[in-house]
Amino acid sequence: MSFNIVCDSCTDLTKEDFEKGCYTWIPLTLLIGDEEIVDDDTFDQHSFLEKVANSKGACKSACPAPETYMEAYKKADDIYVVTLSAELSGSYNSAELGKKLYEEELGEKNIHVFNSRGASSTQLLIARKIYEYASQGMSFEQVVEKVEDYIRGQRTFFVLETLDVLQRNGRLSKVNAVLATALNIKPVMEGTKEGIIQKLAQARGTKKALAKMAECIVKEGQDLTERILAIAHCNCYERAVYLKKLLEDKLEVKEIVIVDTKGVSSLYACDGGVVVAY
């Protein structure tokens, strides 16, 4: 049975992932004021970050149309879909509607939409886990069961250079965002198992916040000896390397990988943001 992994564009897939030939990329649309930017191969991160920094209005993302997902579902016998957290985006619901459209027009087939309950590197790890199991020849049902179990055990942490975009999109009060900026306070945030965002800790300055995030991950106490930890960064490779070293000194993990954020994840990470998932 052939398989294809359909990912919305917040999934930080790498060139090496795409070279496997089993991933389909579904772009979201980024909205800065009245301007629409499609998160596809033409996306220019440098230009985009400048526009976000200079914009005073809301910076948002719009999910793909269900019909776009429906077309992608024609590519293989078994279809696995990875989307942004359903609690943060309409991409999950759009993918589910695409499944219904497909079944109404073409009949039932093996399609499963995974709610990542996260974003960015969280989605990347889910997509790679699907590939790992499906390429081993596991049945569709086995892959779904094992990946859903994997998602339930995932954790996501992040430190942002600025809280401006979160504030403008209603994820944080203006008072908290202004106060944090004025005092150079960098909160350590996590994506909960329910797919929402909450603050874990804070520190003054980004470097101290990254160290605090490493402490939070170690304190979690989860056995990571067989898990891959992914660090996604937005235009701040040095920070990702610094965090990787902190974690390697304190944790025993199977592997730590560093990846670049792309369009949608760049919107929320902003210039200088770091996201960790495992």
Buried (B, 14 or more C-beta within 10 A) or exposed (E): EEBBBBBBBBBBBEEEBEEEEBBBBBBBBBBBEEEEBBBEEEBEBEEBBEBBEEBEEEBBBBBBBBEBBBBBBEBBEBBBBBBBBBBBBBBBBBBBBBBEBBBEEEEEBBBBBBBBBBBBBBBBBBBBBBBBBBEEEBEBEEBBBBBEEBBEEBBBBBBBBBBBBBBBBEBBEEEBBEEBBEEEBBBBBBBBBEBEBEEBBBBEEBBBBBBBBBBBBBEBEEEBEEBBBBBBBBBBEEBBEBBBEBBEEEBEBEEBBBBBBBBBBBBBBBBBBBBBBB
